[in-house]
Amino acid sequence: MSLTTSLILLLCGLQVMPDAESLIVGVGVTGKTESCVNEGEVVNTDNISKSRCFTCTCKNGYVECAKERCLSAEGCFMLLDHSNDGCCYQCKGCMHEGVYRESGTQWRDPQRPCRILSCKAGVVTETEEVCYTPCALSRPPREGQCCRTCKGCEINGQIVTESRNVTSTEDPCIKCHCKDGHMTCTKKACPVLNCPDTAVEHNKGECCPQCKGSRRLIEPPKGSCLLKLGLHQSGKTFQHDDCTKCTCSNGTLHCQRKSCPPLDCPEEMQVRVPGICCPYCPRKPLPAKGELYTACRVGGRTYQDGETWQLDQCKSCACSGGLIRCAMPECPQLGPCPPRFKLHREPGQCCPTCVEEDGVCTVFGDPHYKTFDGKFFSFQGSCKYQLVADCREKTFNIRVTNDARSTKTSSWTKTVSLKIGGIKVNLGERQRLKVNGVKVAVPYRMPTGQVTVRREDETLRVDTYLGVKVLWDGKSFLEVSVPAKYKGKLCGLCGNFNSMSRDDLMTRRGRVVLDPDKFGASWRVGGKRACMRTNEPPTRAIQCSQHLPQRRYRDRLCKPLRTEVFAACHKKLNYAMYFKSCLLDMCECPGRKCYCESFTAYAHECQRLGVALPTWRDDTGCHAFY
């Protein structure tokens, strides 16, 4: 876990989560968590010690802080004291030939281009680059490089580009890169790791093992070297493993590691002999007399010599002299995605990337709104309103009609109308569905595929060709999600989707107000006939009974939000605003289970955050049409 691991802002300091690396490296702070309302906005941390080291924002109802300015210390078991700014820990570097090298750097000997050196946690690893030339005719190495080049940038069916390296699946330490239409393939030895064996992790398909975790440096005696908790005196040479000899010199270990030749057989077939550095591939039996290895057989299919095929979205293979040789792109190392981004793999693509998350607006209960930018507000108007629309290119529009349900000051969403192109979709009570004015059954799919409707977790889900999606439970819970391409283009009760919640209460005339009633009324559509009451918006807020039995009754009905029913999600999503909304819904509830809408909204938000709550409906009795 990197030093960007989120920390929780405290009323009197910072709370470090138990699994956060910053706790391991000594950020010793305590306290209790603090709630927040303005989702996504930066929180002032002047009252916190060393506040310059942290950036704190409001996320899912909690204030979270990240030590963003520090390089990752993941995998370093030789962490030094703070750097000059007093915020960050750094990994021990290396002194080599009188020059200081930071941990994680790699360089090439200008006099001997095949000599590669790297520094990792106080250890210099020196090795020879091994060349792999997958072509019959090659060109001499470029200036300052070690290996010959092949014309063309394709290997085993994979296209190599200047920004897209390719590795061999048989030997993932072989890496091919392309420049000016010529490809070079090389193999390098892995750096010596300076961490306990119990912290070493080697994932299948990756070239080198990695250290997992981090720890403060245990300072060895002056001039000596520490390697895997073993102490070595300055000037002493020792055999580290079958491939490596190391020498300690003034606190820096210099290790010479033998490079192994490229292999063309899978790792599980490679033979390793104790005491011998490099594995090897077993010999293939000689062909029978008169028979040549010119074809490859895979899964009942035969491929001729030189033929290539796509094995899956990552791997492609080629038949070469009867041998199957495969390759795949080298995916970039991705750390945690930034806030409001998620890891996503496009269909047919091998490597995932960080892409901006869809914007989500939620409406529930006696209408409570959580805008695309995370602002919570309540508005009890009982007319027809513009919920969200593309105000620039006019590609879609969603309107809602609110029903007073015979109450004086409350209302609930009754119907939802989606217009997209020349299509109109109406969602009514009890999940009734109309498309272009005609009642249709669920599931439904337009012949053109522009709109599809299906049931999902006791709700209707509408998908559109624009990427706009709608969830509707047929009672009053509504969720609209839009792709990131609509950022800054939207307007209505769901806000403008510009990543800032402070301007979400912007009226139709472009004025930001503080009063949700004024804001909501400005987005009224359809004239006075679309209203259920004459005094719109309501002239006063709901006044809940302060009678103790009534207060206890409302609290008891809303209590499941605070109990084990939803406990699995409490660390990821603050339930405070949902509990407050639940209490408000029970003030003038025309039925018996108005609390279910807050439960539904909280459960859906948890699911989006990756927390499954499979039994919450059974535990609370909040099934569809309760």
Secondary structure by P-SEA (a helix, b strand, c coil): cccccbbbbcccbbbbcccccccccccbbbbbbbbbccccbbbbcccccccccbbbbbcccbbbbbcccccccccccccccccccccccccbbbbcccccccccccccccccccbbbbbcccbbbbbbbbbbbcccccccccccccbbbbcccccccccccccbbbbbcccccbbbbbcccbbbbbbbbbcccccccccccccccccccccccccccccccccbbbcccccccccccccccccbbbbbcccbbbbbbbbbcccccccccccccccccbbbbcccccccccccccbbbcccccccccbbbbccccbbbbbcccbbbbbbccccccccccccbbbbbcccccbbbbbbccbbbbbccccccccccccccccccccccccccccccccbbbbbbbbcccccccccccbbbbbcccbbbbbcccbbbbccccccccccccccccbbbbbcccbbbbbccccbbbbbccccbbbbbbcccccccccccccccccccccccccccccccccaaaaaaaaccccccccccccccccccccccccaaaaaaaaaaaccccccccccccccccaaaaaaaaaaaaccccccccaaaaaaaaaaaaaaaccccccccccccccccc
